[in-house]
Amino acid sequence: MNSDNKIGYIEAICIVVIVTITSVLLNEPKIILKNTGSAAIINVIYITILAFLLAYLIYALFKNFKNSDILDIGEYLAGKKLKVLLGIIFIGLILFYASIILRNIGENLKIIYFQNANISYLLLLFVLPVAIVNFLGFKSVIKCNLIMVPIILIAITIIFIFTAPDFTYQRMFPILGNGLGSIFLQGSSSLVLFTGVAYLYFLMPYLKEKKDFKKISLISVGICAYSAIISVISLLFIFPFVIPGNESVPIYLATREISFGSFIERTDILFILIWILTIFTNLSVAIAFVVQIFKKITNISDSKSIVFCFCSILFAISLTYNDLLQLDFAENTVFLYAFFALGLVFSLGVLIFANIKHKRQNKNIAKKEGVV
């Protein structure tokens, strides 16, 4: 690992957090409200507990591999073929999810401000800056992310504070919403809100201090949970369960409820600016890790040469969605199943079996030393 790419624990936390913040700013709170109704807050608390358990499990499984990411562990378990397979899986997952985010922001900007604009031009406005900042290097991306995460957390907090006077607390009843099944069974799918936890698979080699990994895992989930809970509370107590109008970004609608008298009336414009910068940062982080993963499984020396290649692929995938219905299906069905099957079950299986192999090898070494 290049020493120039080493990061501190705060930078690492921000990498995990930016993915969840992006989901919060787009559609995930709306989906949670739709599925669980007035029990949305309970559902977020439930998936937060699951996310903490998942983060701690990942931390525990990396204890024996303190200088490795999941690609190295895959190679240790079953050779280079598994390493390459894992690399392809995560490149696919990251690009797929990034394309959904990119198209989502494009469609929403078109609905809100640019009804007559060509969607491809709107998408290019994001892809080109993402390519440029990644061309400047991995550390440039990390520094941008470190600046943006606190800003958007402050913005979400401000939305919560200034919409609180308009809360209708009766909307939390019935307390169990659509029933226990919607909270704890179907509601488990809301764990996709914490997709950023998957970046923990790759952070270990980048850390300046390996001992910070546990702190990073748990604090990042805590911050993600904070942003999700206050966003869901704001939406639940402001709007009915069906978000009004054609606009598909409920947090944006919440900002339109805020006014600072005659001095600042269009607070939603400030939010849109922060929202755009957040999406840009998220996409930059996604491309940065795609490039790093590809570099690792192919052993290429110059990663800058492939930045524009992956940005072009991202742009091309985002153009394949014909309409919002297809985009919704890609996000809430295809990616959901892919994330759980490959990003969680398969990947955790690799880590578990690698730990079993490590334990057996240590036993064999201990036996041999005992014989000697």
C-alpha positions as CSV (number, residue, x, y, z in Angstrom):
1,M,0.0,0.0,0.0
2,N,1.3,3.4,-1.0
3,S,2.0,5.4,2.1
4,D,0.5,8.5,0.4
5,N,-2.9,6.8,0.5
6,K,-2.9,6.2,4.2
7,I,-5.8,7.8,6.0
8,G,-6.8,8.7,9.6
9,Y,-9.8,7.3,11.5
10,I,-11.9,10.4,10.9
11,E,-11.4,10.2,7.1
12,A,-12.3,6.5,7.2
13,I,-15.5,7.2,9.2
14,C,-16.5,9.8,6.5
15,I,-16.0,7.3,3.7
16,V,-18.6,5.0,5.4
17,V,-21.0,7.8,6.3
18,I,-21.2,9.5,2.9
19,V,-23.0,6.5,1.4
20,T,-25.7,6.5,4.0
21,I,-26.1,10.3,3.9
22,T,-26.6,10.0,0.2
23,S,-29.4,7.4,0.7
24,V,-31.0,9.6,3.3
25,L,-31.0,12.6,0.9
26,L,-32.6,10.5,-1.9
27,N,-35.3,7.9,-1.5
28,E,-34.5,5.6,1.4
29,P,-36.5,7.5,4.2
30,K,-39.5,7.6,1.8
31,I,-39.3,3.9,1.2
32,I,-39.1,3.2,4.9
33,L,-42.2,5.3,5.5
34,K,-44.0,3.6,2.7
35,N,-43.2,0.1,4.0
36,T,-43.7,0.6,7.7
37,G,-46.0,3.6,8.1
38,S,-46.1,5.2,11.5
39,A,-43.6,2.5,12.8
40,A,-40.8,4.0,10.7
41,I,-38.9,5.2,13.7
42,I,-39.0,1.7,15.3
43,N,-37.8,0.2,12.0
44,V,-34.8,2.6,11.8
45,I,-33.9,1.7,15.4
46,Y,-34.2,-2.0,14.6
47,I,-32.0,-1.8,11.4
48,T,-29.5,0.4,13.4
49,I,-29.1,-2.5,15.9
50,L,-28.6,-4.9,13.0
51,A,-26.0,-2.5,11.5
52,F,-24.1,-2.3,14.7
53,L,-24.0,-6.1,15.0
54,L,-22.9,-6.3,11.3
55,A,-20.1,-3.7,11.8
56,Y,-18.9,-5.5,15.0
57,L,-18.9,-8.8,13.1
58,I,-16.8,-7.4,10.3
59,Y,-14.4,-5.9,12.9
60,A,-14.1,-9.3,14.7
61,L,-13.5,-11.2,11.4
62,F,-10.7,-8.8,10.5
63,K,-8.9,-9.3,13.8
64,N,-6.6,-12.0,12.3
65,F,-6.0,-10.0,9.1
66,K,-4.8,-6.6,10.3
67,N,-3.0,-5.6,7.1
68,S,-5.5,-7.1,4.6
69,D,-8.7,-6.2,2.9
70,I,-11.3,-8.7,1.7
71,L,-9.4,-9.2,-1.6
72,D,-6.3,-10.3,0.3
73,I,-8.3,-12.5,2.5
74,G,-10.0,-14.1,-0.5
75,E,-6.6,-14.8,-2.0
76,Y,-5.5,-16.3,1.3
77,L,-8.6,-18.5,1.4
78,A,-8.7,-19.8,-2.1
79,G,-6.1,-18.3,-4.3
80,K,-6.0,-15.5,-6.9
81,K,-9.2,-16.7,-8.6
82,L,-11.3,-15.8,-5.5
83,K,-9.5,-12.5,-5.2
84,V,-10.3,-11.5,-8.8
85,L,-13.9,-12.8,-8.3
86,L,-14.4,-10.6,-5.2
87,G,-12.9,-7.7,-7.0
88,I,-15.3,-8.0,-10.0
89,I,-18.2,-8.4,-7.6
90,F,-17.5,-5.3,-5.7
91,I,-16.6,-3.2,-8.8
92,G,-20.0,-4.3,-10.2
93,L,-21.9,-3.5,-7.0
94,I,-20.2,-0.1,-6.5
95,L,-20.7,0.9,-10.1
96,F,-24.3,-0.3,-10.2
97,Y,-25.2,1.6,-7.0
98,A,-23.3,4.7,-8.2
99,S,-25.2,4.6,-11.5
100,I,-28.5,4.5,-9.6
101,I,-27.5,7.5,-7.5
102,L,-26.3,9.4,-10.6
103,R,-29.5,8.8,-12.5
104,N,-31.6,9.6,-9.4
105,I,-30.0,13.0,-9.0
106,G,-30.3,13.7,-12.7
107,E,-34.0,12.8,-12.7
108,N,-34.8,14.8,-9.6
109,L,-33.0,17.9,-10.8
110,K,-34.9,17.6,-14.1
111,I,-38.2,17.4,-12.2
112,I,-37.4,20.3,-9.9
113,Y,-35.5,22.8,-12.1
114,F,-34.7,21.5,-15.6
115,Q,-37.9,20.0,-17.1
116,N,-36.7,20.5,-20.7
117,A,-33.1,19.6,-20.3
118,N,-31.5,16.5,-21.8
119,I,-30.8,14.0,-19.0
120,S,-27.4,13.1,-20.5
121,Y,-26.2,16.7,-20.1
122,L,-27.3,16.7,-16.5
123,L,-25.5,13.5,-15.8
124,L,-22.3,14.7,-17.5
125,L,-22.3,17.7,-15.1
126,F,-21.6,15.2,-12.4
127,V,-19.4,12.6,-14.2
128,L,-16.8,15.1,-15.5
129,P,-15.9,16.7,-12.1
130,V,-15.8,13.2,-10.6
131,A,-13.3,12.1,-13.2
132,I,-11.2,15.2,-12.7
133,V,-11.0,14.9,-8.9
134,N,-10.1,11.2,-9.2
135,F,-7.5,12.0,-11.7
136,L,-5.9,14.3,-9.1
137,G,-5.5,11.3,-6.9
138,F,-7.0,9.2,-4.1
139,K,-6.1,11.7,-1.3
140,S,-7.9,14.5,-3.2
141,V,-11.1,12.5,-3.1
142,I,-10.7,11.7,0.6
143,K,-10.1,15.4,1.5
144,C,-13.2,16.5,-0.4
145,N,-15.2,13.9,1.4
146,L,-13.8,15.0,4.8
147,I,-15.0,18.5,4.1
148,M,-18.5,17.6,2.8
149,V,-19.6,15.1,5.4
150,P,-19.7,17.5,8.4
151,I,-21.5,20.1,6.2
152,I,-24.3,17.8,5.2
153,L,-24.7,16.5,8.7
154,I,-25.1,20.1,9.9
155,A,-27.6,20.7,7.1
156,I,-29.7,17.6,8.1
157,T,-29.6,18.7,11.7
158,I,-30.8,22.2,10.7
159,I,-33.7,20.7,8.8
160,F,-34.7,18.7,11.8
161,I,-34.5,21.7,14.2
162,F,-36.3,24.2,12.0
163,T,-39.1,21.8,11.0
164,A,-39.7,20.6,14.6
165,P,-42.3,23.4,15.3
166,D,-44.5,22.0,12.5
167,F,-44.4,18.4,13.7
168,T,-47.7,16.6,14.1
169,Y,-46.8,14.0,16.7
170,Q,-50.1,12.1,16.3
171,R,-48.6,10.6,13.1
172,M,-46.6,8.2,15.2
173,F,-49.8,6.3,15.9
174,P,-50.6,3.4,15.6
175,I,-47.2,2.8,17.1
176,L,-46.7,-0.5,15.3
177,G,-47.6,0.9,11.9
178,N,-48.4,-1.8,9.4
179,G,-47.6,-4.6,11.8
180,L,-44.7,-6.4,13.3
181,G,-44.0,-8.2,10.0
182,S,-43.4,-4.9,8.2
183,I,-41.0,-3.7,11.0
184,F,-38.9,-6.8,11.6
185,L,-39.3,-9.1,8.6
186,Q,-39.9,-7.0,5.4
187,G,-38.3,-4.1,7.3
188,S,-35.0,-5.9,7.5
189,S,-34.5,-4.9,3.8
190,S,-34.0,-1.4,5.1
191,L,-30.6,-2.4,6.2
192,V,-29.6,-1.4,2.7
193,L,-29.6,2.1,4.1
194,F,-26.3,1.1,5.7
195,T,-24.7,0.1,2.4
196,G,-21.6,2.1,3.4
197,V,-20.7,-0.5,6.0
198,A,-19.5,-2.6,3.0
199,Y,-16.6,-0.2,2.6
200,L,-15.2,-1.6,5.9
201,Y,-14.1,-4.6,3.8
202,F,-11.5,-2.4,2.1
203,L,-10.4,0.1,4.8
204,M,-7.9,-1.9,6.8
205,P,-4.8,-1.5,4.5
206,Y,-5.4,2.3,4.2
207,L,-5.5,3.0,8.0
208,K,-2.6,4.7,9.6
209,E,-3.5,3.0,12.9
210,K,-5.0,-0.5,12.6
211,K,-6.2,-0.4,16.2
212,D,-8.7,2.3,15.1
213,F,-10.7,-0.2,13.0
214,K,-13.2,-1.0,15.8
215,K,-13.7,2.7,16.5
216,I,-14.3,3.4,12.9
217,S,-16.8,0.6,12.4
218,L,-19.0,1.5,15.4
219,I,-18.7,5.3,15.2
220,S,-19.5,5.4,11.5
221,V,-22.7,3.3,12.1
222,G,-23.7,5.6,14.9
223,I,-23.4,8.7,12.7
224,C,-25.3,7.0,9.9
225,A,-28.0,6.0,12.4
226,Y,-28.2,9.6,13.6
227,S,-28.7,11.0,10.1
228,A,-31.3,8.3,9.3
229,I,-33.3,8.7,12.5
230,I,-33.7,12.5,12.5
231,S,-34.5,12.5,8.8
232,V,-37.2,9.8,9.2
233,I,-38.6,11.7,12.3
234,S,-38.8,14.9,10.3
235,L,-40.6,13.3,7.4
236,L,-42.9,11.2,9.5
237,F,-44.1,14.2,11.6
238,I,-44.3,16.7,8.7
239,F,-46.0,14.7,5.9
240,P,-48.6,12.0,5.4
241,F,-47.1,8.6,4.6
242,V,-47.6,9.3,0.9
243,I,-45.3,12.2,-0.1
244,P,-47.3,14.7,-2.1
245,G,-46.6,15.8,-5.6
246,N,-44.3,14.4,-8.3
247,E,-41.1,15.3,-6.6
248,S,-39.4,12.2,-5.3
249,V,-37.0,13.6,-2.8
250,P,-38.9,14.0,0.6
251,I,-35.9,15.7,2.4
252,Y,-36.0,18.4,-0.3
253,L,-39.7,18.9,0.4
254,A,-39.0,19.3,4.1
255,T,-36.5,22.2,3.3
256,R,-39.4,24.0,1.6
257,E,-41.2,24.1,5.0
258,I,-38.3,26.2,6.5
259,S,-38.3,30.0,6.4
260,F,-36.1,32.6,8.1
261,G,-38.5,35.4,7.6
262,S,-38.1,37.7,4.7
263,F,-34.3,37.5,4.8
264,I,-34.0,34.0,3.5
265,E,-37.1,32.5,2.0
266,R,-35.8,30.0,-0.6
267,T,-33.8,27.7,1.8
268,D,-34.4,24.8,-0.6
269,I,-31.9,26.3,-3.0
270,L,-29.2,26.1,-0.4
271,F,-30.1,22.5,0.3
272,I,-30.0,21.7,-3.4
273,L,-26.4,23.1,-3.6
274,I,-25.3,20.9,-0.6
275,W,-27.3,18.0,-2.0
276,I,-25.5,18.2,-5.4
277,L,-22.0,18.5,-3.7
278,T,-22.9,15.4,-1.5
279,I,-23.8,13.3,-4.6
280,F,-20.6,14.5,-6.3
281,T,-18.6,13.5,-3.3
282,N,-20.3,10.1,-3.0
283,L,-19.7,9.3,-6.7
284,S,-16.0,10.4,-6.3
285,V,-15.5,8.0,-3.4
286,A,-17.2,5.2,-5.4
287,I,-15.0,5.7,-8.4
288,A,-11.9,6.0,-6.2
289,F,-12.5,2.6,-4.6
290,V,-13.4,1.0,-8.0
291,V,-10.0,2.2,-9.3
292,Q,-8.2,0.9,-6.3
293,I,-9.9,-2.5,-6.4
294,F,-9.2,-2.8,-10.2
295,K,-5.6,-1.8,-9.6
296,K,-5.2,-4.5,-6.9
297,I,-6.6,-7.4,-9.0
298,T,-4.7,-6.5,-12.1
299,N,-1.5,-5.1,-10.7
300,I,-1.4,-2.1,-13.0
301,S,1.1,0.6,-12.1
302,D,-0.8,3.7,-13.3
303,S,-4.3,3.9,-12.0
304,K,-5.0,7.4,-13.4
305,S,-5.2,5.9,-16.9
306,I,-8.4,4.0,-16.0
307,V,-10.2,6.8,-14.1
308,F,-11.9,8.1,-17.3
309,C,-12.7,4.5,-18.4
310,F,-14.7,3.8,-15.2
311,C,-16.4,7.2,-15.3
312,S,-17.5,6.4,-18.8
313,I,-18.8,3.1,-17.7
314,L,-20.7,4.8,-14.9
315,F,-22.2,7.3,-17.3
316,A,-23.2,4.6,-19.8
317,I,-24.9,2.4,-17.1
318,S,-26.8,5.5,-15.8
319,L,-28.3,6.0,-19.3
320,T,-29.7,2.5,-19.5
321,Y,-32.6,3.2,-17.2
322,N,-35.6,4.2,-19.4
323,D,-37.8,5.8,-16.7
324,L,-38.2,6.2,-12.9
325,L,-40.1,2.9,-12.6
326,Q,-37.1,1.0,-14.0
327,L,-34.8,3.0,-11.8
328,D,-36.9,2.1,-8.8
329,F,-36.8,-1.6,-9.7
330,A,-33.0,-1.5,-10.1
331,E,-32.6,0.2,-6.7
332,N,-35.2,-1.6,-4.6
333,T,-35.1,-5.0,-6.1
334,V,-32.0,-5.8,-8.2
335,F,-29.5,-4.0,-6.0
336,L,-31.2,-5.0,-2.8
337,Y,-30.9,-8.7,-3.6
338,A,-27.4,-8.3,-5.0
339,F,-26.2,-6.4,-1.9
340,F,-27.6,-9.0,0.5
341,A,-26.5,-12.0,-1.5
342,L,-23.0,-10.8,-2.6
343,G,-22.2,-7.9,-0.4
344,L,-23.2,-9.6,2.9
345,V,-23.8,-13.3,2.7
346,F,-21.1,-14.3,0.2
347,S,-18.5,-11.8,1.5
348,L,-19.1,-12.6,5.2
349,G,-18.9,-16.3,4.2
350,V,-15.4,-15.6,2.7
351,L,-14.3,-13.9,5.9
352,I,-15.7,-16.6,8.2
353,F,-14.1,-19.5,6.2
354,A,-10.8,-17.6,6.1
355,N,-10.9,-17.3,9.9
356,I,-11.6,-21.0,10.2
357,K,-8.6,-21.7,7.9
358,H,-6.4,-19.4,10.0
359,K,-7.5,-21.1,13.2
360,R,-6.7,-24.5,11.8
361,Q,-3.3,-23.4,10.6
362,N,-2.5,-22.0,14.0
363,K,-3.5,-25.3,15.6
364,N,-1.4,-27.3,13.2
365,I,1.6,-25.0,13.9
366,A,1.0,-25.4,17.7
367,K,0.9,-29.2,17.3
368,K,4.2,-29.3,15.3
369,E,5.9,-27.1,17.8
370,G,4.6,-29.4,20.6
371,V,6.0,-32.4,18.9
372,V,9.4,-30.7,18.4
